[in-house]
Structure formats: C-alpha cells, structure tokens
C-alpha cells in the first residue's frame, strides 16, 4: 500500500535522490571495489587509465540498471518489509515507467561504453550478469527456491572477472578464483541478514532459507559456507597468485568470519545476525584491499620459476583494433 505521507514528502525531497536510491549506490560501490582490484591484479603495473575509467563507469552503470529493475519487480513486497518499505517505486514517488526508462538508459549507455571503449568480451559478460541478477534472480529464483541466493549469487560474483577482462580481453583462471571467493561469500552474507529480517521475508512470502527451513538450519549452513569460504580464500595463495601477506590476511579475516558464524550458531547473542552481516562486508572489502597490496609487494614473477612466468604473463590490450 502506498504511504500518503511518503508521497507528500516527494515535494520536499529532490527527485534526484530517488533516482540515486534506485541504483543501490552502496551495493554498486562495493561491487566497483572488486572490479577495480580485478583490473589491477590483471597487470604487473598500472592499469591503462582509459580502461580504468571507462571499464568501471560502464560496469557500474550496468549494475545500477539491474538494481533499478529490482526496485520495480519487488515493489509489492518492498512495502511489506521495514528495510525496503520507503523505496521510491514502492511508495509511488516514481512510476514504473520512469524507473524502467531510467534503467534502460543506464544499461544502454553502460554497454555502449564497454563495447566502444573497452572490449566486447567484457560487454557480453556484463550483460550476462545484468540478466542474471535483474531477470533470472529477481524475477524467478528469489520467489522460487530457498537456494535463490546460492544460485543467483553467481551473477553478483562476476565483478572482479569483469575488471580482469576489461584489461586483458581474456578469461584467466586467477580471475575465476576471485569469482569463486565472492560466490562462496554470498550465502553466509545474505543469510545472516535474512535471519535478522525473517519476519519480513515471511510476510512478503519470499522463501529465504530461515523462512523455509528455520533459524537453526540456516545458522548451521552459514557456518558450513563460512568454512568453505575460508578454504576457497586460501586457493589464490596455493596457486601462487599471491604471497604471504595475502595468506595472513585471508586466514585472519576468515577466522574472524568463522568466529561470528560460531556465535551465530550458538544463538546466545541476539545481535549476532546483524553483526555477522556487517562483518561480512568488512571481510570482503578488507580481503580485496589486501589482494591489491600483496600484488604489488610480492609481484607474481618473484613467486614463479622463469619457465612458468611466460605462462602467466598478461599483456594489456589497448589497441582499439584488438577489441
């Protein structure tokens, strides 16, 4: 139901703020962080400035486009949930057609930038991620299965790969390891929030895991996925992608995540779900920052024999004809 007071406040609230809210700027900002790191990890030195700017603008605009579609599709359930009830489309401050037109503009401009200034591979992968989140996850998976966030998490795990391909025009195994880390991180991250918002999801008839299988089951699976995440986060070091700084950081951050997962499982701290959720965001940001630091402190060529160095040598593609 539309809130008359919220609609009335539109006069006093600059409309650009509503459009900005549609793009989920905090989510996109975290995503862009992983994209930027993916770019820098793809080369031994500096990322070409044109690719750094164009790549992140294009990818960011496409991510924002997908977020806007999420607002439109979820408007009926958004008004039932405290966390989302004041969203612009849900409250009628923006009409569906306005939001969809905005989404189309963002998506078209973003893809044009990627095709013209970056490369086709990144454009296609970005389009696939947009479709995966905005259509497959939001329109179908979210309402179809309690494993929605596990299956749909692949689209949200793509940003570091997109950053890598923007620079190299190539899909590398190391980039896929970055995707795997975010893929393993997504379930414990969102399920912690889902426990905190269980009643809202139940009211909106969204089959999140705590609603369909209960808190105890969800807490156990958060712990199991956190263990998987800890193991997966060690793989980049095991494959000599990173050096000792990353190993120490991954283990310390992983043990911190594991601590909160155990606290959550014991269920003696009522604030544990949100504390776990908040820590998961800090975890991902810190882990990717450490990746960047390790990449330049311990260059790849210092960790590989000469014969192997040529296998992993990556040359940035900056020739427009090569795109």
C-alpha positions as a LaTeX table, in Angstrom:
\begin{tabular}{lrrr}
\hline
Residue & $x$ (\AA) & $y$ (\AA) & $z$ (\AA) \\
\hline
Unk1 & 0.00 & 0.00 & 0.00 \\
Unk2 & 1.31 & 3.43 & $-0.90$ \\
Unk3 & 2.12 & 5.63 & 2.05 \\
Unk4 & 0.39 & 9.03 & 1.54 \\
Unk5 & 2.85 & 10.75 & 3.87 \\
Unk6 & 5.81 & 9.41 & 1.88 \\
Unk7 & 4.25 & 10.59 & $-1.38$ \\
Unk8 & 3.62 & 14.02 & 0.11 \\
Unk9 & 7.27 & 14.24 & 1.14 \\
Unk10 & 8.28 & 13.97 & $-2.52$ \\
Unk11 & 7.74 & 17.70 & $-2.92$ \\
Unk12 & 10.35 & 18.39 & $-0.25$ \\
Unk13 & 12.70 & 15.62 & $-1.41$ \\
Unk14 & 14.79 & 16.31 & $-4.53$ \\
Unk15 & 13.81 & 13.73 & $-7.12$ \\
Unk16 & 17.45 & 13.00 & $-7.98$ \\
Unk17 & 17.77 & 11.33 & $-4.59$ \\
Unk18 & 15.00 & 8.90 & $-5.54$ \\
Unk19 & 16.74 & 8.07 & $-8.80$ \\
Unk20 & 20.03 & 7.65 & $-6.94$ \\
Unk21 & 18.36 & 5.31 & $-4.43$ \\
Unk22 & 17.07 & 3.19 & $-7.31$ \\
Unk23 & 20.67 & 2.39 & $-8.27$ \\
Unk24 & 21.57 & 0.95 & $-4.82$ \\
Unk25 & 24.77 & 3.05 & $-4.66$ \\
Unk26 & 26.24 & 1.28 & $-1.61$ \\
Unk27 & 25.95 & $-2.13$ & $-3.29$ \\
Unk28 & 27.36 & $-0.81$ & $-6.56$ \\
Unk29 & 30.25 & 0.86 & $-4.71$ \\
Unk30 & 31.27 & $-2.44$ & $-3.09$ \\
Unk31 & 30.99 & $-4.13$ & $-6.46$ \\
Unk32 & 33.17 & $-1.49$ & $-8.13$ \\
Unk33 & 35.83 & $-2.02$ & $-5.45$ \\
Unk34 & 36.15 & $-5.65$ & $-6.51$ \\
Unk35 & 36.12 & $-4.62$ & $-10.17$ \\
Unk36 & 38.97 & $-2.15$ & $-9.66$ \\
Unk37 & 41.01 & $-4.74$ & $-7.78$ \\
Unk38 & 40.35 & $-7.26$ & $-10.57$ \\
Unk39 & 41.75 & $-4.77$ & $-13.05$ \\
Unk40 & 44.95 & $-4.12$ & $-11.10$ \\
Unk41 & 45.52 & $-7.81$ & $-10.42$ \\
Unk42 & 45.44 & $-8.47$ & $-14.17$ \\
Unk43 & 48.60 & $-6.47$ & $-14.87$ \\
Unk44 & 52.00 & $-6.13$ & $-13.17$ \\
Unk45 & 51.96 & $-2.33$ & $-13.31$ \\
Unk46 & 49.39 & 0.39 & $-13.79$ \\
Unk47 & 46.06 & $-0.24$ & $-15.47$ \\
Unk48 & 45.66 & 1.92 & $-18.60$ \\
Unk49 & 43.78 & 5.00 & $-17.43$ \\
Unk50 & 41.20 & 4.90 & $-20.24$ \\
Unk51 & 40.31 & 1.29 & $-19.38$ \\
Unk52 & 40.24 & 2.05 & $-15.65$ \\
Unk53 & 37.74 & 4.87 & $-16.12$ \\
Unk54 & 35.64 & 3.53 & $-18.99$ \\
Unk55 & 35.54 & 0.00 & $-17.62$ \\
Unk56 & 34.31 & 0.98 & $-14.17$ \\
Unk57 & 31.83 & 3.54 & $-15.47$ \\
Unk58 & 30.37 & 1.06 & $-17.94$ \\
Unk59 & 30.20 & $-1.82$ & $-15.47$ \\
Unk60 & 28.84 & 0.47 & $-12.75$ \\
Unk61 & 26.08 & 1.84 & $-14.99$ \\
Unk62 & 25.00 & $-1.68$ & $-15.96$ \\
Unk63 & 24.95 & $-2.77$ & $-12.30$ \\
Unk64 & 22.85 & 0.29 & $-11.48$ \\
Unk65 & 20.49 & $-0.60$ & $-14.32$ \\
Unk66 & 19.94 & $-4.06$ & $-12.86$ \\
Unk67 & 19.33 & $-2.55$ & $-9.40$ \\
Unk68 & 16.59 & $-0.30$ & $-10.79$ \\
Unk69 & 14.80 & $-3.31$ & $-12.29$ \\
Unk70 & 14.96 & $-4.96$ & $-8.88$ \\
Unk71 & 13.08 & $-1.98$ & $-7.40$ \\
Unk72 & 10.30 & $-2.28$ & $-9.99$ \\
Unk73 & 9.88 & $-6.05$ & $-9.79$ \\
Unk74 & 9.94 & $-6.10$ & $-5.98$ \\
Unk75 & 7.73 & $-3.06$ & $-5.33$ \\
Unk76 & 4.82 & $-5.12$ & $-3.97$ \\
Unk77 & 6.98 & $-6.96$ & $-1.46$ \\
Unk78 & 9.10 & $-3.92$ & $-0.63$ \\
Unk79 & 6.16 & $-2.17$ & 1.04 \\
Unk80 & 5.75 & $-5.18$ & 3.36 \\
Unk81 & 9.31 & $-5.07$ & 4.65 \\
Unk82 & 10.68 & $-2.47$ & 7.07 \\
Unk83 & 14.07 & $-2.38$ & 5.34 \\
Unk84 & 12.59 & $-1.54$ & 1.93 \\
Unk85 & 9.15 & $-0.06$ & 2.54 \\
Unk86 & 10.18 & 3.53 & 1.76 \\
Unk87 & 11.78 & 2.81 & $-1.60$ \\
Unk88 & 10.79 & 5.28 & $-4.37$ \\
Unk89 & 8.83 & 2.89 & $-6.62$ \\
Unk90 & 7.24 & 1.03 & $-3.71$ \\
Unk91 & 5.89 & 4.31 & $-2.31$ \\
Unk92 & 4.82 & 5.68 & $-5.67$ \\
Unk93 & 7.26 & 8.59 & $-5.71$ \\
Unk94 & 8.41 & 7.27 & $-9.08$ \\
Unk95 & 6.23 & 5.38 & $-11.57$ \\
Unk96 & 7.22 & 2.04 & $-13.04$ \\
Unk97 & 7.75 & 3.54 & $-16.49$ \\
Unk98 & 10.03 & 6.22 & $-15.11$ \\
Unk99 & 12.19 & 3.65 & $-13.35$ \\
Unk100 & 12.28 & 1.31 & $-16.35$ \\
Unk101 & 13.19 & 4.13 & $-18.70$ \\
Unk102 & 15.96 & 5.15 & $-16.31$ \\
Unk103 & 17.17 & 1.54 & $-16.18$ \\
Unk104 & 17.18 & 1.29 & $-19.97$ \\
Unk105 & 19.22 & 4.48 & $-20.33$ \\
Unk106 & 21.75 & 3.33 & $-17.74$ \\
Unk107 & 22.07 & $-0.11$ & $-19.32$ \\
Unk108 & 22.38 & 1.10 & $-22.91$ \\
Unk109 & 24.92 & 3.79 & $-22.06$ \\
Unk110 & 26.91 & 1.35 & $-19.89$ \\
Unk111 & 27.05 & $-1.31$ & $-22.60$ \\
Unk112 & 27.92 & 1.27 & $-25.27$ \\
Unk113 & 30.88 & 2.44 & $-23.17$ \\
Unk114 & 32.08 & $-1.14$ & $-22.68$ \\
Unk115 & 31.77 & $-2.03$ & $-26.38$ \\
Unk116 & 33.29 & 1.18 & $-27.74$ \\
Unk117 & 35.97 & 1.96 & $-25.15$ \\
Unk118 & 36.75 & $-1.43$ & $-23.55$ \\
Unk119 & 36.06 & $-4.72$ & $-25.37$ \\
Unk120 & 33.23 & $-6.97$ & $-26.49$ \\
Unk121 & 34.08 & $-9.78$ & $-24.05$ \\
Unk122 & 33.56 & $-7.53$ & $-21.03$ \\
Unk123 & 30.37 & $-6.13$ & $-22.56$ \\
Unk124 & 28.90 & $-9.61$ & $-23.09$ \\
Unk125 & 29.88 & $-10.82$ & $-19.61$ \\
Unk126 & 28.43 & $-7.66$ & $-18.06$ \\
Unk127 & 25.19 & $-8.11$ & $-19.99$ \\
Unk128 & 25.04 & $-11.71$ & $-18.78$ \\
Unk129 & 25.47 & $-10.56$ & $-15.17$ \\
Unk130 & 22.76 & $-7.92$ & $-15.63$ \\
Unk131 & 20.33 & $-10.51$ & $-16.99$ \\
Unk132 & 21.32 & $-12.98$ & $-14.28$ \\
Unk133 & 20.56 & $-10.57$ & $-11.44$ \\
Unk134 & 17.70 & $-8.47$ & $-12.83$ \\
Unk135 & 15.76 & $-11.21$ & $-14.58$ \\
Unk136 & 16.81 & $-14.73$ & $-13.52$ \\
Unk137 & 17.35 & $-13.96$ & $-9.82$ \\
Unk138 & 14.92 & $-11.10$ & $-9.18$ \\
Unk139 & 12.05 & $-12.30$ & $-11.36$ \\
Unk140 & 12.33 & $-16.05$ & $-10.82$ \\
Unk141 & 14.83 & $-17.52$ & $-8.36$ \\
Unk142 & 14.05 & $-15.15$ & $-5.49$ \\
Unk143 & 10.49 & $-16.43$ & $-5.31$ \\
Unk144 & 11.11 & $-19.99$ & $-6.45$ \\
Unk145 & 13.60 & $-21.63$ & $-4.09$ \\
Unk146 & 15.32 & $-21.15$ & $-0.71$ \\
Unk147 & 18.58 & $-21.69$ & $-2.62$ \\
Unk148 & 17.86 & $-18.46$ & $-4.50$ \\
Unk149 & 20.87 & $-16.61$ & $-3.15$ \\
Unk150 & 23.22 & $-19.54$ & $-3.80$ \\
Unk151 & 22.26 & $-19.97$ & $-7.45$ \\
Unk152 & 21.75 & $-16.28$ & $-8.13$ \\
Unk153 & 24.98 & $-15.40$ & $-6.36$ \\
Unk154 & 26.98 & $-16.22$ & $-9.48$ \\
Unk155 & 25.80 & $-13.01$ & $-11.17$ \\
Unk156 & 26.86 & $-10.97$ & $-8.16$ \\
Unk157 & 30.26 & $-12.67$ & $-8.08$ \\
Unk158 & 31.25 & $-11.57$ & $-11.58$ \\
Unk159 & 32.67 & $-8.02$ & $-10.97$ \\
Unk160 & 36.35 & $-8.96$ & $-10.43$ \\
Unk161 & 36.20 & $-11.09$ & $-13.59$ \\
Unk162 & 34.71 & $-8.15$ & $-15.48$ \\
Unk163 & 37.53 & $-5.94$ & $-14.24$ \\
Unk164 & 40.11 & $-8.51$ & $-15.32$ \\
Unk165 & 38.66 & $-8.98$ & $-18.81$ \\
Unk166 & 38.33 & $-5.22$ & $-19.26$ \\
Unk167 & 42.12 & $-5.00$ & $-19.09$ \\
Unk168 & 43.17 & $-8.25$ & $-20.78$ \\
Unk169 & 40.23 & $-9.20$ & $-23.03$ \\
Unk170 & 40.79 & $-12.72$ & $-21.71$ \\
Unk171 & 39.29 & $-15.02$ & $-19.05$ \\
Unk172 & 42.08 & $-16.19$ & $-16.75$ \\
Unk173 & 41.96 & $-18.88$ & $-14.07$ \\
Unk174 & 43.08 & $-16.41$ & $-11.43$ \\
Unk175 & 40.13 & $-14.18$ & $-12.21$ \\
Unk176 & 37.81 & $-17.16$ & $-11.78$ \\
Unk177 & 39.28 & $-17.73$ & $-8.31$ \\
Unk178 & 38.17 & $-14.22$ & $-7.38$ \\
Unk179 & 34.69 & $-15.05$ & $-8.62$ \\
Unk180 & 34.72 & $-18.24$ & $-6.55$ \\
Unk181 & 35.58 & $-16.29$ & $-3.39$ \\
Unk182 & 32.61 & $-13.93$ & $-3.78$ \\
Unk183 & 30.38 & $-16.85$ & $-4.77$ \\
Unk184 & 31.24 & $-18.65$ & $-1.50$ \\
Unk185 & 30.92 & $-15.38$ & 0.47 \\
Unk186 & 27.41 & $-14.56$ & $-0.75$ \\
Unk187 & 25.30 & $-17.18$ & 1.12 \\
Unk188 & 26.62 & $-16.50$ & 4.66 \\
Unk189 & 26.49 & $-12.76$ & 3.94 \\
Unk190 & 22.83 & $-12.72$ & 2.87 \\
Unk191 & 21.56 & $-15.49$ & 5.14 \\
Unk192 & 22.76 & $-13.57$ & 8.20 \\
Unk193 & 20.63 & $-10.63$ & 7.07 \\
Unk194 & 17.76 & $-13.00$ & 6.24 \\
Unk195 & 17.74 & $-14.30$ & 9.82 \\
Unk196 & 17.51 & $-10.73$ & 11.10 \\
Unk197 & 14.70 & $-9.96$ & 8.64 \\
Unk198 & 13.00 & $-13.36$ & 8.79 \\
Unk199 & 9.56 & $-11.98$ & 9.72 \\
Unk200 & 9.65 & $-9.50$ & 6.86 \\
Unk201 & 10.54 & $-12.18$ & 4.33 \\
Unk202 & 7.79 & $-14.43$ & 5.71 \\
Unk203 & 5.26 & $-11.59$ & 5.44 \\
Unk204 & 6.32 & $-10.98$ & 1.84 \\
Unk205 & 6.15 & $-14.73$ & 1.08 \\
Unk206 & 9.78 & $-14.88$ & $-0.05$ \\
Unk207 & 11.23 & $-18.38$ & 0.53 \\
Unk208 & 14.50 & $-17.34$ & 2.12 \\
Unk209 & 16.23 & $-20.19$ & 3.96 \\
Unk210 & 15.28 & $-19.07$ & 7.52 \\
Unk211 & 11.62 & $-18.91$ & 6.45 \\
Unk212 & 11.51 & $-22.33$ & 4.80 \\
Unk213 & 13.95 & $-24.31$ & 6.97 \\
Unk214 & 14.16 & $-22.35$ & 10.21 \\
Unk215 & 16.85 & $-20.37$ & 12.01 \\
Unk216 & 18.80 & $-23.35$ & 13.36 \\
Unk217 & 19.20 & $-24.90$ & 9.92 \\
Unk218 & 20.25 & $-21.57$ & 8.43 \\
Unk219 & 22.78 & $-20.85$ & 11.18 \\
Unk220 & 24.38 & $-24.26$ & 10.58 \\
Unk221 & 24.63 & $-23.61$ & 6.86 \\
Unk222 & 26.14 & $-20.19$ & 7.45 \\
Unk223 & 28.88 & $-21.93$ & 9.44 \\
Unk224 & 29.40 & $-24.55$ & 6.72 \\
Unk225 & 29.62 & $-21.96$ & 3.96 \\
Unk226 & 32.00 & $-19.87$ & 6.06 \\
Unk227 & 34.30 & $-22.88$ & 6.36 \\
Unk228 & 34.07 & $-23.34$ & 2.58 \\
Unk229 & 34.87 & $-19.63$ & 2.15 \\
Unk230 & 37.93 & $-19.91$ & 4.38 \\
Unk231 & 39.24 & $-22.83$ & 2.33 \\
Unk232 & 38.44 & $-21.17$ & $-1.00$ \\
Unk233 & 40.14 & $-17.94$ & 0.08 \\
Unk234 & 43.42 & $-19.85$ & 0.51 \\
Unk235 & 43.40 & $-21.09$ & $-3.10$ \\
Unk236 & 44.85 & $-17.89$ & $-4.62$ \\
Unk237 & 47.88 & $-18.29$ & $-2.35$ \\
Unk238 & 48.11 & $-22.03$ & $-3.07$ \\
Unk239 & 48.19 & $-21.30$ & $-6.81$ \\
Unk240 & 50.93 & $-18.68$ & $-6.25$ \\
Unk241 & 48.64 & $-15.86$ & $-7.29$ \\
Unk242 & 49.51 & $-14.06$ & $-4.03$ \\
Unk243 & 52.27 & $-14.10$ & $-1.45$ \\
Unk244 & 52.49 & $-14.32$ & 2.37 \\
Unk245 & 50.73 & $-11.01$ & 3.06 \\
Unk246 & 47.57 & $-12.28$ & 1.41 \\
Unk247 & 47.80 & $-15.64$ & 3.17 \\
Unk248 & 48.00 & $-13.97$ & 6.59 \\
Unk249 & 45.18 & $-11.57$ & 5.74 \\
Unk250 & 42.92 & $-14.30$ & 4.33 \\
Unk251 & 43.42 & $-16.53$ & 7.38 \\
Unk252 & 42.91 & $-13.74$ & 9.94 \\
Unk253 & 39.84 & $-12.36$ & 8.19 \\
Unk254 & 38.49 & $-15.86$ & 7.62 \\
Unk255 & 38.89 & $-16.78$ & 11.27 \\
Unk256 & 37.06 & $-13.58$ & 12.19 \\
Unk257 & 34.19 & $-14.59$ & 9.92 \\
Unk258 & 34.28 & $-18.09$ & 11.41 \\
Unk259 & 34.07 & $-16.59$ & 14.91 \\
Unk260 & 30.86 & $-14.76$ & 14.07 \\
Unk261 & 29.45 & $-17.84$ & 12.35 \\
Unk262 & 30.02 & $-19.83$ & 15.56 \\
Unk263 & 28.48 & $-17.05$ & 17.68 \\
Unk264 & 25.52 & $-17.11$ & 15.32 \\
Unk265 & 25.20 & $-20.90$ & 15.61 \\
Unk266 & 25.27 & $-20.82$ & 19.43 \\
Unk267 & 22.38 & $-18.33$ & 19.31 \\
Unk268 & 23.21 & $-16.62$ & 22.62 \\
Unk269 & 23.68 & $-13.14$ & 21.15 \\
Unk270 & 20.54 & $-11.58$ & 19.67 \\
Unk271 & 22.65 & $-9.10$ & 17.73 \\
Unk272 & 24.74 & $-11.83$ & 16.08 \\
Unk273 & 22.85 & $-11.91$ & 12.75 \\
Unk274 & 23.43 & $-8.22$ & 12.01 \\
Unk275 & 26.94 & $-8.28$ & 13.47 \\
Unk276 & 27.76 & $-11.19$ & 11.16 \\
Unk277 & 26.24 & $-9.35$ & 8.22 \\
Unk278 & 28.25 & $-6.20$ & 8.97 \\
Unk279 & 31.46 & $-8.19$ & 9.44 \\
Unk280 & 30.92 & $-9.96$ & 6.11 \\
Unk281 & 31.02 & $-6.59$ & 4.32 \\
Unk282 & 34.20 & $-5.58$ & 6.16 \\
Unk283 & 35.65 & $-9.00$ & 5.34 \\
Unk284 & 35.15 & $-8.67$ & 1.59 \\
Unk285 & 36.41 & $-5.09$ & 1.42 \\
Unk286 & 39.50 & $-5.85$ & 3.52 \\
Unk287 & 40.29 & $-9.07$ & 1.63 \\
Unk288 & 40.31 & $-7.31$ & $-1.74$ \\
Unk289 & 42.39 & $-4.42$ & $-0.42$ \\
Unk290 & 44.92 & $-6.95$ & 0.88 \\
Unk291 & 44.92 & $-8.62$ & $-2.53$ \\
Unk292 & 45.90 & $-5.32$ & $-4.09$ \\
Unk293 & 48.66 & $-4.69$ & $-1.53$ \\
Unk294 & 50.09 & $-8.19$ & $-1.89$ \\
Unk295 & 50.03 & $-7.95$ & $-5.69$ \\
Unk296 & 52.48 & $-5.05$ & $-5.65$ \\
Unk297 & 54.55 & $-6.04$ & $-2.60$ \\
Unk298 & 55.07 & $-9.61$ & $-3.85$ \\
Unk299 & 54.94 & $-9.45$ & $-7.69$ \\
Unk300 & 53.96 & $-12.64$ & $-9.46$ \\
Unk301 & 57.36 & $-13.03$ & $-11.15$ \\
Unk302 & 59.04 & $-13.31$ & $-7.74$ \\
Unk303 & 56.95 & $-16.37$ & $-6.90$ \\
Unk304 & 57.25 & $-18.32$ & $-10.15$ \\
Unk305 & 60.16 & $-20.08$ & $-11.86$ \\
Unk306 & 61.22 & $-18.45$ & $-15.14$ \\
Unk307 & 59.53 & $-21.11$ & $-17.26$ \\
Unk308 & 56.21 & $-20.52$ & $-15.54$ \\
Unk309 & 56.40 & $-16.75$ & $-15.77$ \\
Unk310 & 55.73 & $-16.81$ & $-19.50$ \\
Unk311 & 52.59 & $-18.89$ & $-18.92$ \\
Unk312 & 51.10 & $-16.23$ & $-16.68$ \\
Unk313 & 52.37 & $-13.14$ & $-18.50$ \\
Unk314 & 49.46 & $-10.86$ & $-19.33$ \\
Unk315 & 49.70 & $-8.06$ & $-21.85$ \\
Unk316 & 47.04 & $-5.33$ & $-21.60$ \\
Unk317 & 45.05 & $-4.82$ & $-24.77$ \\
Unk318 & 44.95 & $-1.13$ & $-25.54$ \\
Unk319 & 44.84 & $-1.21$ & $-29.34$ \\
Unk320 & 41.24 & $-0.31$ & $-30.35$ \\
Unk321 & 41.54 & $-2.67$ & $-33.32$ \\
Unk322 & 42.22 & $-5.55$ & $-30.93$ \\
Unk323 & 38.95 & $-5.01$ & $-29.09$ \\
\hline
\end{tabular}
